[in-house]
């Protein structure tokens, strides 16, 4: 989680100066090496560090994959495509349970990590060798000017050195100092641009309302995933609470996520319609989940809780659609990154310990579960207010200018040897 939260904004910022597909390649490479490292771990701290680096690898996908899907999806199916992408999360959990169980039973646990790393390796390589594609709103024109300016400066220094060999050491020293000054200037420009982009996000009422609702929603879902099995065991004496809650979450997660995306497309994908779907599904999902914990009978609980989970998982497509379309295209990676950081820092990370403190205070799992579930109602209310906000779909807007063929050439691959790019990472 630490690696994910730290690296997400970094990848989002770098996407303005480095081709996003190359960044994904870097992220997958880090993920592959870190996963293999987990298999070679020899103590707690070694596997902890490797797991942190796995989060760094995931960060590139979180920031950049959704904007790419949004660019390439048909207009009438954008949310459905996003839903299919986010449906892979619960699907991956399901496959992980089966895969981990089989490998743990028939092989050593280390093989689970090594096989994963081998399976991911071709995708990491693909991120570097495939033709780089630009996201909408990237490769700004100023990168061309910076490139021309720096190449000219370097060429002038080289020409001067050729004419005056006796002063070569002095010229080399001057060139080195000039490069360091250039590096500092570009770093400051990147930082100021990041601050400017952050300000643009934080003053966007639609974006802020969307993320606030998402934080409240994730607060509940995070605590469900951690405390749900124990609550189920204590309240209903479930013998296989882990399997039951895990199965409900996986099935409802897959079906609910897909349904939410397709329903929004049927309604016509707009920001107000997305807020309507978010508020309605979350409100009725909260009613079903709240009612479920009121039942004394386990089977009635499972039936109502399953319907509630199906409804609350329908938000994945619409909530990310708003994050992508309420900002300019060039801000989409940062929008996704800050959304991810926020829902973890203010959502599922603090929710589990806080629910534990609440349970210690009242010592009643049914009441604790009801109090936790009631937080879904404010989440629905926050999203409901978004319906009345003035919203503009900014997918076709671009504050940084349209991308031209020349601009695309300047969005160079991360590892391509080019003089100008050295200043970006010095």
C-alpha positions, 0 to 999 in steps of 0.5 A: 500500500505504501508503494502504491500511494507514493508512486501513483502521483509520481507516475501521473506527473511523469506521464506529461514528459514520458510516454505513458506506455513506457511508464507502464513498462517500467511499472510492470518491470518493477512489479515483476522483479519485486514479485520474484523478490518475494519468492527469494525473501528470507525474513519479514523485512525482505518480503515487506520491502518487496511487497512495497515495490509491488505497489510501485508497479501497480501504481503505473496501471492505476494512473495510466490504464483507465485514461487509455481505455477511456480514449479507445472505448466506443462513445456508447460503451465507455463506462462498460469498458471501464467496468470490465477493467475494474471487474478484473480486480475481484476476478483476480482475487478469485483466481488468486485464492484458487491459484494460491491454494493449489501452489501451496498444496502441491509446491513450495509457497515461493513458487507462487511468486516465481510463476507470477513473475514469469507470467508477467514478464512478457507484458513488461517487455511488451510495454517497451517494444510495442509502438508507443501510443499517446494519451489524449491531451499529452505531448505538449508543444512546449516539450518541442521547444525545450528539446530544440533549445537544449539540442541547440545549446549542446551543439553550440558547446560542441562546435566551440570545443572543436574550434578551441581545443586548448580550452576544452577542459574549461568548456567541458566544465562550463557545459557540465555546469550549464546542464546542472542549471538546466536540470534544476530549472526543468525540475522546478518547472515540473514541480510548479506544474504539479502544484498547478495541476493539484490546485486545478483538481482541488478547486473542481467541485465535481471532482471533490464531491465524487472523491469524498463520496468514494472515500466514505464508500471505501471506508465501509468496503475496507472494513467489510473485507477485514472484519466481515468474516469475524462479524459473520462468525460471531453473529451467525456462528458461520463455520466457513465465514471466510469462504462465505464472505469471500465468495459473496464479495467475488461474485457480487463484485464481478456482476455488480461492477459489470452491471453498473457500467452497462446500466450507465451506458444505457442511461447515456454516459453523462456526469449527472447520470453517473451521480444519479446511478451512484447515489441510487445504487449506494442508497438501496445497497445500504438499505439491503446491507443494513437490513441484512444485519438486523435478521437473526436467521443466517440465510435471510442475512446472506440473501439480503447482504448479497443483494446489497453487495451487488448494488454497492459494487455497481459504482466502480464504472460510474465513479471512475467515469466521473474522475476521467471526464470532469477534468481536462484530458491532460489531468486524467492520470493525476485525477486517477492517482489522487483519487486512489490515494484519497480513498485509501488514506481516508477510506480503507486504511483507517476504517479497520482499526477504527471499527476495531476500537468501536467494537472494543467499546460496545462489544457487540458485533451486530451493532458495530456492523450496523453503525459501519453500514450506516456510513453508506447513507452519507456516501449516497447523500454526497453523490446525490449532491453531485447531481445538482452541481454544474458539470461539464464533460471535458473529454474533448477539451485540452488546456495544453493544446492538441497533439500533433505529429511533431508533438508525438515524436517528442513523447519519447520512450523512457529508455530511448537514448536522446540528449534532451531527455537526460535533463528530465531524470538527472 
